[in-house]
Amino acid sequence: MIKIAICDDDLNQKQNIKALVESVFIRKEQLYEITEYTSGEELVKDMPEARYNIALLDIDMPTMDGIE
């Protein structure tokens, strides 16, 4: 199973990214799990327990962005 984190403060962008990722994994018949975050802080808070194979991060968020 591929574990994916999507972190974006823009709900529409997050939904678009999720739909695109899902379509790829469904087409490849690959098991996946997507966890969504609305801020870098939320993602960092989960990091001790959560392990992701792929992290898709927004680089323009108000406080902690994807680059930080």
ZIBEL-V80642 format. One record per residue. RES is the residue in one letter. SS is DSSP state (H for helix, E for strand, L for the rest). OMEGA is omega in whole degrees, 0 to 359 (none if undefined). D_FIRST is the distance of its C-alpha to the first C-alpha in Angstrom with 2 decimals. Layout:
res & ss & omega & d_first
RES & SS & OMEGA & D_FIRST
RES & SS & OMEGA & D_FIRST
This chain:
res & ss & omega & d_first
M & L & 177 & 0.00
I & E & 179 & 3.80
K & E & 187 & 6.36
I & E & 173 & 9.65
A & E & 174 & 13.16
I & E & 182 & 16.05
C & E & 180 & 19.44
D & L & 179 & 22.57
D & L & 178 & 25.78
D & L & 185 & 26.60
L & H & 180 & 25.18
N & H & 179 & 25.83
Q & H & 180 & 24.13
K & H & 179 & 21.03
Q & H & 178 & 20.96
N & H & 179 & 21.56
I & H & 180 & 18.79
K & H & 180 & 16.29
A & H & 179 & 17.71
L & H & 179 & 17.54
V & H & 179 & 13.89
E & H & 182 & 13.09
S & H & 179 & 15.51
V & H & 183 & 14.01
F & H & 177 & 10.48
I & H & 180 & 12.40
R & H & 180 & 14.81
K & L & 182 & 12.47
E & L & 181 & 10.91
Q & L & 176 & 7.34
L & L & 181 & 4.91
Y & E & 175 & 5.16
E & E & 181 & 7.14
I & E & 173 & 10.49
T & E & 184 & 13.11
E & E & 177 & 16.59
Y & E & 179 & 19.51
T & L & 178 & 23.13
S & L & 177 & 24.34
G & H & 180 & 23.65
E & H & 178 & 25.03
E & H & 181 & 22.46
L & H & 181 & 19.59
V & H & 179 & 21.53
K & H & 180 & 22.27
D & H & 188 & 18.62
M & L & 180 & 17.87
P & L & 181 & 19.08
E & L & 186 & 16.43
A & L & 175 & 13.61
R & L & 182 & 11.60
Y & L & 174 & 10.29
N & L & 181 & 9.24
I & E & 174 & 11.46
A & E & 178 & 14.49
L & E & 191 & 16.86
L & E & 173 & 20.15
D & L & 180 & 23.52
I & L & 180 & 26.27
D & L & 176 & 29.04
M & L & 189 & 28.80
P & L & 185 & 31.84
T & L & 179 & 31.23
M & L & 181 & 28.23
D & L & 184 & 26.75
G & L & 179 & 23.76
I & L & 179 & 25.97
E & L & none & 27.05
